[in-house]
């Protein structure tokens, strides 16, 4: 193995027994998620082992403020130093995470950020968590590509910066298999939601789904030389609610997005169309809860059938917005516009994260910085191949 070559030690947390202390009581929960370490191997030994991933999510708990909804945590920084004793295998790491749960949205709404015409991104308040991870790996650990090993970790964390104080502390014990990899695929599960009676309904929405999702998958596959980001897909869920075929106002937009909630997937809701003014203002769709476990997208099939003449006063009509969904999934992955309008993670000018609008497609370009900065608590380690290279090297 080449000296000083970084290697990943990763695993998915299928079920970790734990507890959440709320302002009401201590409650038992089951956490799921993923964990990862970056090892540097040199001089025939591991020289450093740092924590690069600790995603946790769990079903909601009761609090004095109400039911929290699904709980999600992810690391605040890309990497945290880990104390690791190669001889004994003991390790420990202190970290900081962001915590989100839908009760915060119900109490506070969304952050007051600059409005951007032609694109809408509802950014939530998140609380700050400070925690410690302790565990033990095999003695005299050595990287072996394809080798798996069992490990056990204990996570203890307290909420350091509150907004509503519903959750105070959480703990869990994680037992899982870890695997050594030179590179790893990071997968985000997608849940499409269509309006109709079922797959045999010829009038069901979602006619643009496959085209938009293929473009999105191709766009994020271009991260391959930085990291492999890909998607997995649940079968569509159909809801027989014709009032959402045409979204007339912000209230309907919000209500449609709350029709279905899947704990481990990002929901994408497809209407037929948005009322013209709303479509122009929102760019034909938008993202709620960017970067969190509750992230979801509302869009419409008119992305590929913008009315003619173009209602925006600029741009094109007809088959236009091929990279709309790739852009919105960037918001799901916590990415901002290049102008920083939403206060999310930085993105690159002239890339797919550039704001566009209903009559103007997002740029057909991916950037290395977009790839590096992408994050969401629902990302898990999976099997995929990314052959691409970012169009913009920054």
Backbone torsions as a table, in degrees:
resi	resn	phi	psi	omega
1	UNK	NA	137.1	-177.3
2	UNK	-64.6	139.9	179.2
3	UNK	-63.6	138.8	176.2
4	UNK	63.1	21.8	176.4
5	UNK	-85.0	124.9	178.7
6	UNK	-70.0	138.8	179.7
7	UNK	-131.8	146.0	-177.2
8	UNK	-102.2	139.4	173.5
9	UNK	-119.0	109.3	-167.0
10	UNK	-134.6	159.5	175.3
11	UNK	-165.9	156.7	176.8
12	UNK	-100.9	138.0	-179.3
13	UNK	-93.0	104.4	-176.2
14	UNK	-81.1	-43.5	176.7
15	UNK	-153.6	119.5	177.6
16	UNK	-126.3	116.2	179.7
17	UNK	-69.9	135.4	-178.1
18	UNK	-158.7	-171.2	-179.9
19	UNK	-143.3	153.4	175.2
20	UNK	-126.5	127.1	175.9
21	UNK	-96.6	119.7	178.5
22	UNK	-107.0	-177.5	175.0
23	UNK	-72.2	1.8	-179.0
24	UNK	-112.8	-48.1	-175.9
25	UNK	-172.2	171.1	173.2
26	UNK	-86.7	132.4	-177.2
27	UNK	-130.8	139.4	178.6
28	UNK	-79.9	138.0	178.8
29	UNK	-140.0	167.4	172.7
30	UNK	-115.9	121.3	178.2
31	UNK	-94.2	146.9	169.8
32	UNK	-127.8	167.0	179.2
33	UNK	154.3	-144.6	-178.2
34	UNK	-155.9	157.0	-179.7
35	UNK	-139.6	150.0	179.8
36	UNK	-156.5	146.7	176.3
37	UNK	-126.7	148.2	173.2
38	UNK	-108.2	120.7	179.5
39	UNK	-107.8	141.1	170.4
40	UNK	-112.4	124.8	-174.0
41	UNK	-112.0	125.1	178.3
42	UNK	-156.6	155.9	-178.8
43	UNK	53.5	38.8	176.4
44	UNK	62.9	26.2	178.1
45	UNK	-156.5	162.5	174.9
46	UNK	-75.8	123.7	-179.0
47	UNK	-93.2	-27.6	176.3
48	UNK	-155.1	152.4	179.7
49	UNK	-143.2	108.2	-174.8
50	UNK	-117.4	146.1	179.4
51	UNK	-76.4	121.8	179.4
52	UNK	-118.4	-8.0	-178.4
53	UNK	-152.7	128.1	166.4
54	UNK	-147.7	86.7	176.4
55	UNK	-97.2	128.8	177.6
56	UNK	-134.3	138.0	171.5
57	UNK	-146.1	150.0	-176.7
58	UNK	-150.4	158.0	174.6
59	UNK	-64.1	157.7	-173.2
60	UNK	-68.6	168.5	179.4
61	UNK	-130.7	165.6	178.7
62	UNK	-83.8	141.2	174.2
63	UNK	-138.6	168.9	177.5
64	UNK	-63.7	-25.2	179.7
65	UNK	-83.6	-12.6	-177.7
66	UNK	129.5	-178.8	179.0
67	UNK	-70.7	132.0	-173.0
68	UNK	-73.1	-28.8	-166.1
69	UNK	76.8	175.4	-173.4
70	UNK	-56.1	137.7	-177.1
71	UNK	-100.7	135.6	179.1
72	UNK	-140.0	137.1	178.2
73	UNK	-131.5	146.1	172.4
74	UNK	-147.6	156.6	-179.3
75	UNK	-63.0	142.0	179.0
76	UNK	-75.8	-33.9	-179.8
77	UNK	-115.3	159.6	-176.8
78	UNK	-66.3	-24.8	-172.6
79	UNK	-154.6	141.7	177.1
80	UNK	-129.1	132.6	179.9
81	UNK	-61.0	141.1	-178.2
82	UNK	-124.4	128.3	173.1
83	UNK	-78.6	124.1	-174.3
84	UNK	-138.4	124.8	177.7
85	UNK	-99.6	104.8	-175.4
86	UNK	-60.4	-35.5	-176.1
87	UNK	-67.9	-45.4	-176.5
88	UNK	-95.6	-21.6	-176.6
89	UNK	87.3	-2.6	-178.8
90	UNK	-70.7	140.1	177.2
91	UNK	-142.6	156.6	174.3
92	UNK	-154.3	149.7	-179.7
93	UNK	-150.4	133.7	169.3
94	UNK	-95.5	145.5	-174.4
95	UNK	-147.9	167.4	172.5
96	UNK	-126.1	136.6	-179.3
97	UNK	-128.1	162.8	167.1
98	UNK	-99.7	143.6	-179.3
99	UNK	-122.2	133.4	175.9
100	UNK	-138.4	147.9	170.9
101	UNK	-155.1	147.8	-170.5
102	UNK	-60.5	-21.8	177.4
103	UNK	-58.2	-33.0	177.1
104	UNK	-61.0	-42.2	179.6
105	UNK	-64.7	-42.2	-177.8
106	UNK	-65.3	-31.5	-179.0
107	UNK	-84.4	-37.9	-170.0
108	UNK	-115.5	-12.5	-172.4
109	UNK	73.7	-146.9	-177.6
110	UNK	-116.9	162.5	-175.5
111	UNK	-62.8	147.0	-179.6
112	UNK	-84.5	87.1	179.8
113	UNK	-114.2	165.6	-175.9
114	UNK	-60.3	131.1	176.3
115	UNK	-70.5	137.7	180.0
116	UNK	-123.0	112.1	179.6
117	UNK	-64.2	134.6	177.6
118	UNK	93.1	1.0	176.3
119	UNK	-164.0	141.2	-177.8
120	UNK	-130.4	131.6	-178.5
121	UNK	-140.8	114.1	-177.6
122	UNK	-93.4	107.3	-172.0
123	UNK	-96.9	124.9	-175.0
124	UNK	-85.3	162.6	165.9
125	UNK	-75.8	141.0	176.0
126	UNK	-128.8	147.9	178.7
127	UNK	-97.1	157.7	-176.6
128	UNK	-100.8	131.7	-179.3
129	UNK	-116.0	135.0	171.3
130	UNK	-116.4	128.8	-173.6
131	UNK	-145.5	178.3	179.0
132	UNK	-137.9	135.3	174.8
133	UNK	-112.8	129.7	176.7
134	UNK	-128.7	146.6	179.5
135	UNK	-171.7	-171.1	-179.4
136	UNK	-147.2	133.6	175.1
137	UNK	-110.7	170.0	179.3
138	UNK	-57.6	147.9	177.0
139	UNK	-63.2	145.5	178.8
140	UNK	52.3	47.6	-176.2
141	UNK	-60.2	135.7	176.5
142	UNK	-134.3	135.8	177.3
143	UNK	-63.1	137.9	177.3
144	UNK	-146.5	103.5	-174.6
145	UNK	-56.3	125.1	-179.2
146	UNK	94.2	-16.7	179.0
147	UNK	-74.3	140.3	173.8
148	UNK	-115.6	151.2	-179.9
149	UNK	-145.2	151.5	-179.7
150	UNK	-93.7	140.7	-179.0
151	UNK	-139.9	159.5	177.0
152	UNK	-133.0	133.3	180.0
153	UNK	-131.2	151.4	173.5
154	UNK	-118.6	130.7	179.3
155	UNK	-117.5	126.8	175.9
156	UNK	-128.8	128.3	-176.3
157	UNK	-148.0	149.0	176.8
158	UNK	-124.1	151.4	178.0
159	UNK	-79.4	119.0	-175.6
160	UNK	-92.3	-32.7	179.4
161	UNK	-132.1	111.9	-175.1
162	UNK	-95.6	157.7	163.2
163	UNK	-113.8	-43.1	-179.0
164	UNK	-126.2	-5.1	173.7
165	UNK	61.7	24.7	177.6
166	UNK	-71.6	-39.6	178.7
167	UNK	-108.8	134.6	-177.2
168	UNK	-110.8	-36.2	-171.8
169	UNK	-160.8	153.2	170.4
170	UNK	-144.9	155.3	179.2
171	UNK	-142.6	150.1	171.7
172	UNK	-158.9	156.9	174.2
173	UNK	-115.1	124.0	-174.7
174	UNK	-110.7	121.2	173.0
175	UNK	-118.8	121.8	-174.7
176	UNK	-157.2	166.3	173.3
177	UNK	-92.9	131.0	175.8
178	UNK	-108.5	148.8	179.5
179	UNK	-127.1	142.9	173.6
180	UNK	-83.9	131.6	178.3
181	UNK	-141.7	144.5	171.6
182	UNK	-76.4	-30.3	174.1
183	UNK	-150.0	154.9	-175.9
184	UNK	-137.1	144.6	174.7
185	UNK	-85.4	134.4	175.9
186	UNK	-109.4	124.2	-168.2
187	UNK	-117.7	139.2	175.3
188	UNK	-118.8	126.1	-177.6
189	UNK	-83.7	135.4	-177.3
190	UNK	-110.7	135.1	175.2
191	UNK	-120.5	99.3	176.3
192	UNK	-74.3	141.8	177.9
193	UNK	-126.3	118.8	-178.1
194	UNK	-112.6	155.6	174.4
195	UNK	-95.6	122.5	-179.0
196	UNK	160.3	-178.6	-177.1
197	UNK	-92.4	-13.5	-179.7
198	UNK	157.1	-178.2	-175.6
199	UNK	-63.1	-18.2	179.1
200	UNK	-91.5	2.3	179.8
201	UNK	-82.8	108.4	-178.3
202	UNK	-67.5	-17.1	-179.5
203	UNK	-96.5	3.5	-177.9
204	UNK	-63.0	148.6	173.9
205	UNK	-73.7	177.3	179.8
206	UNK	98.8	11.0	-179.4
207	UNK	-62.2	-23.4	-179.4
208	UNK	-92.5	-5.7	-170.2
209	UNK	-58.4	-52.1	-175.0
210	UNK	-63.8	-42.6	179.6
211	UNK	-63.4	-48.1	-178.4
212	UNK	-66.1	-38.8	-177.4
213	UNK	-71.7	-36.2	176.4
214	UNK	-62.4	-43.0	177.7
215	UNK	-64.1	-39.2	179.1
216	UNK	-65.1	-44.2	179.7
217	UNK	-62.3	-41.7	178.0
218	UNK	-63.6	-42.4	-179.4
219	UNK	-61.2	-45.6	-176.4
220	UNK	-79.8	-19.3	172.9
221	UNK	-68.3	-21.0	178.2
222	UNK	-68.1	-6.2	175.9
223	UNK	-76.2	-1.0	-167.6
224	UNK	-48.8	-38.2	-178.7
225	UNK	-77.3	-13.9	176.3
226	UNK	-99.0	-51.2	177.3
227	UNK	-167.5	155.7	-177.8
228	UNK	-97.7	112.0	178.0
229	UNK	-114.2	123.1	-178.1
230	UNK	-140.8	-178.1	-173.8
231	UNK	-131.1	148.7	167.6
232	UNK	-119.1	161.4	-165.9
233	UNK	-132.9	125.2	168.5
234	UNK	-80.8	154.0	172.7
235	UNK	-61.3	150.6	-179.8
236	UNK	-60.3	145.6	168.0
237	UNK	-100.7	133.1	179.8
238	UNK	-107.0	132.6	174.2
239	UNK	-120.1	131.8	-176.8
240	UNK	-91.6	71.7	-176.1
241	UNK	-131.3	83.4	-173.1
242	UNK	-65.3	-17.7	-180.0
243	UNK	-64.8	-15.9	-180.0
244	UNK	-97.9	2.7	179.5
245	UNK	-62.2	-41.0	174.3
246	UNK	-118.1	113.2	-179.8
247	UNK	-83.8	117.6	-173.3
248	UNK	-96.0	-21.6	-173.9
249	UNK	-157.6	174.2	-177.0
250	UNK	-62.7	-35.2	-179.8
251	UNK	-63.8	-44.1	177.5
252	UNK	-65.5	-38.4	177.2
253	UNK	-56.5	-46.9	-180.0
254	UNK	-68.3	-46.0	-177.6
255	UNK	-63.2	-39.9	177.4
256	UNK	-58.7	-41.3	-177.7
257	UNK	-68.5	-12.9	-179.1
258	UNK	-106.2	10.2	-179.7
259	UNK	-70.9	-32.8	-176.8
260	UNK	-136.1	139.1	173.9
261	UNK	-135.9	119.1	178.5
262	UNK	-112.2	124.5	-169.3
263	UNK	-62.5	-33.2	-171.1
264	UNK	-114.4	18.3	-176.2
265	UNK	-141.2	159.3	174.6
266	UNK	-93.6	117.4	-179.5
267	UNK	-79.8	137.0	173.0
268	UNK	-122.1	111.7	-175.9
269	UNK	-95.3	127.6	-177.6
270	UNK	-111.0	113.0	167.2
271	UNK	-90.9	168.9	171.3
272	UNK	-70.4	-48.3	-177.7
273	UNK	-159.1	162.3	170.0
274	UNK	-104.9	145.3	173.2
275	UNK	-50.0	143.6	-165.7
276	UNK	-55.2	-48.3	-179.0
277	UNK	-63.2	-42.1	178.3
278	UNK	-64.3	-40.6	179.3
279	UNK	-61.8	-42.6	179.8
280	UNK	-66.8	-45.2	-178.5
281	UNK	-66.1	-37.2	-175.7
282	UNK	-97.0	0.1	-176.9
283	UNK	68.0	23.5	179.1
284	UNK	84.7	-3.3	-179.4
285	UNK	177.0	-178.2	-179.3
286	UNK	-169.0	171.1	-176.8
287	UNK	-121.0	130.3	172.1
288	UNK	-99.1	146.4	171.2
289	UNK	58.3	49.0	-178.8
290	UNK	-53.2	135.4	173.5
291	UNK	77.8	4.2	-176.4
292	UNK	-116.7	173.4	176.9
293	UNK	-64.4	-20.5	-178.4
294	UNK	-97.3	10.9	-178.4
295	UNK	-59.5	138.4	178.2
296	UNK	-155.4	154.5	-174.4
297	UNK	-120.1	138.6	168.5
298	UNK	-115.1	126.9	179.9
299	UNK	-141.3	-173.7	-178.6
300	UNK	-146.4	156.2	-178.4
301	UNK	-69.4	-13.1	177.9
302	UNK	-73.4	-0.7	171.0
303	UNK	-54.4	-34.8	-179.0
304	UNK	-106.2	15.3	179.2
305	UNK	-152.5	53.6	179.9
306	UNK	-63.2	130.1	-176.2
307	UNK	-58.0	146.2	174.7
308	UNK	-108.3	141.9	-4.4
309	UNK	-68.2	160.2	-176.6
310	UNK	-54.8	124.3	-174.2
311	UNK	-79.8	-0.8	-172.5
312	UNK	-92.0	-12.0	-174.2
313	UNK	83.6	-0.1	177.5
314	UNK	-159.9	173.9	175.4
315	UNK	75.4	-155.1	-170.6
316	UNK	-122.6	167.4	172.0
317	UNK	-122.1	169.3	-179.0
318	UNK	90.7	-136.4	-173.8
319	UNK	-83.3	92.7	-164.7
320	UNK	-117.5	-58.3	-158.7
321	UNK	-94.8	64.9	-177.5
322	UNK	-64.3	-29.7	-174.3
323	UNK	-107.7	15.2	176.6
324	UNK	-57.6	-49.4	-176.0
325	UNK	-70.0	-35.5	174.6
326	UNK	-59.5	-38.9	178.2
327	UNK	-67.1	-47.7	-178.5
328	UNK	-64.6	-35.5	175.9
329	UNK	-67.3	-26.6	171.0
330	UNK	-62.6	-40.4	174.9
331	UNK	-64.4	-41.7	175.1
332	UNK	-54.8	-36.5	179.7
333	UNK	-87.2	21.2	170.0
334	UNK	75.0	19.1	-178.1
335	UNK	-94.9	141.2	179.5
336	UNK	-91.9	174.9	161.8
337	UNK	-72.4	159.7	178.4
338	UNK	-58.9	-24.2	-179.7
339	UNK	-82.2	-2.0	177.3
340	UNK	68.7	27.0	-174.0
341	UNK	-63.9	-27.3	-171.7
342	UNK	-105.3	-5.6	179.7
343	UNK	74.6	24.5	178.3
344	UNK	-97.1	-164.9	-179.1
345	UNK	-69.6	145.3	-176.8
346	UNK	-62.2	147.1	173.2
347	UNK	-131.3	178.9	-169.6
348	UNK	-104.4	137.0	175.4
349	UNK	-60.5	144.2	177.8
350	UNK	66.1	16.2	174.0
351	UNK	-100.6	-177.7	-180.0
352	UNK	-60.1	-19.5	179.4
353	UNK	-85.5	1.0	173.2
354	UNK	-67.8	134.8	177.2
355	UNK	-62.2	147.9	-179.6
356	UNK	-134.0	-99.2	-178.8
357	UNK	152.1	178.1	-174.7
358	UNK	-66.5	-29.8	-176.2
359	UNK	-107.9	13.6	-176.6
360	UNK	-148.3	120.0	-176.3
361	UNK	-70.0	154.3	171.8
362	UNK	-70.1	152.6	-178.2
363	UNK	-59.0	142.1	176.3
364	UNK	-86.0	69.0	-178.0
365	UNK	-156.6	134.3	175.2
366	UNK	-108.2	154.1	179.6
367	UNK	-125.8	154.6	177.7
368	UNK	-62.9	-37.8	-179.6
369	UNK	-66.6	-41.1	174.8
370	UNK	-54.4	-45.8	-177.9
371	UNK	-63.7	-44.6	-178.1
372	UNK	-66.0	-35.9	-171.8
373	UNK	-88.4	-5.5	-177.4
374	UNK	-67.6	136.6	177.9
375	UNK	-158.1	151.2	173.4
376	UNK	-167.8	140.9	-179.4
377	UNK	-61.2	-18.5	-177.7
378	UNK	-88.3	-5.7	175.4
379	UNK	-62.7	133.7	176.9
380	UNK	-133.1	161.8	179.1
381	UNK	-78.3	131.4	-178.2
382	UNK	-145.5	-171.6	-179.2
383	UNK	-106.3	118.4	178.5
384	UNK	-164.4	162.4	177.3
385	UNK	-124.5	125.7	175.9
386	UNK	-114.0	115.6	-175.9
387	UNK	-94.7	-11.5	-167.8
388	UNK	-81.1	171.4	175.5
389	UNK	-131.9	137.1	179.8
390	UNK	-56.0	143.3	178.7
391	UNK	-70.9	-28.0	-178.1
392	UNK	-119.7	121.1	-177.7
393	UNK	-98.8	102.3	-179.1
394	UNK	-138.4	NA	NA
